[in-house]
Amino acid sequence: MTTGAITPHIDVAQLVLYTFWIFFAALVYYLRREDKREGYPLESSRTVRSGGRVKVIGFPAPPPPKTFRLADGTTVTAPGPDRGSVPASLRSLGSGASSPAEPVGDPMRAAAGPGAYPKRADAPDLTLDGHPRIVPLRGASGFSVATPGTDPRGMAVHGADGARGGTVKDLWIDLAEPQVRYLEVDAQGRSVLLPMALARIDADRGRVTVRAVLGRHFAGVPQTARPDRITRLEEEQVCAYYAAGTLYAEPSRAEPWL
């Protein structure tokens, strides 16, 4: 037999290869279970005879509950109690479970379609030292707009229709990842936030343009409970409002293209 051979048909290289295959399969199985700690079981639109909706678990099944200790000393158990979902204001246009539906009332606040959002904790995201992570620039010592650069404060904010919706009064920055997260806009006397990712700053014209909503919609953006911080739930509500505008800001956006 050659070097490394255990029998005429099995050698060390084969055992190492088979061991790796088994290890890799076990790793995939473990990771697939771990990524089901949140969001499972899925809730299907199908119903069962005894009432309720069909629960979709898939393979493998979610892992048993595990408690995680967070940096601020609190604990989170996952899988854990469902925080519940934000109910969507929808009206079905048919009799079947898969029939299309349309928002009821103000579609920008119906939590439907692109405006749907999860019910996250109503507490601010924190930095490693326990301070609110996203704060206005006016309250963040040591931070300023880089030069050379464009400072949008004082610029007019316009919607997709060209109408003016307000004026930028401040910037909200992320202390953990130094960057601008939101523009604070004075919209008819209300201070509302605009996600920076949706803003297009035109330094030459001295204005900020947002295609997701129209000028009149800025006055309806959900406000934060406190003027100097935003919670995770409030972030979802603000972003969902602008996301809803991509479909519901004007009737033509909800119509088919063809």
Secondary structure, 3 states (H helix, E strand, C coil): CCCCEEECCEEHHHHHHHHHHHHHHHHHHHHHHHCCCCCCCEEEEEECCCCCEEEECCCCCCCCCEEEECCCCCEEEECCCCCCECCCCEEECCCCCCCCEEECCCHHHCCCHHHCCECCCCCECECCCCCECEEEHHHCCCCCCCCCCCCCCCCEEECCCCCEEEEEEEEEEECCCCEEEEEEEEECCEEEEEEHHHCEEECCCCEEECCCCCHHHHHHCCCCCECCECEHHHHHHHHHHHHHHHHHCCHHHHCCCC
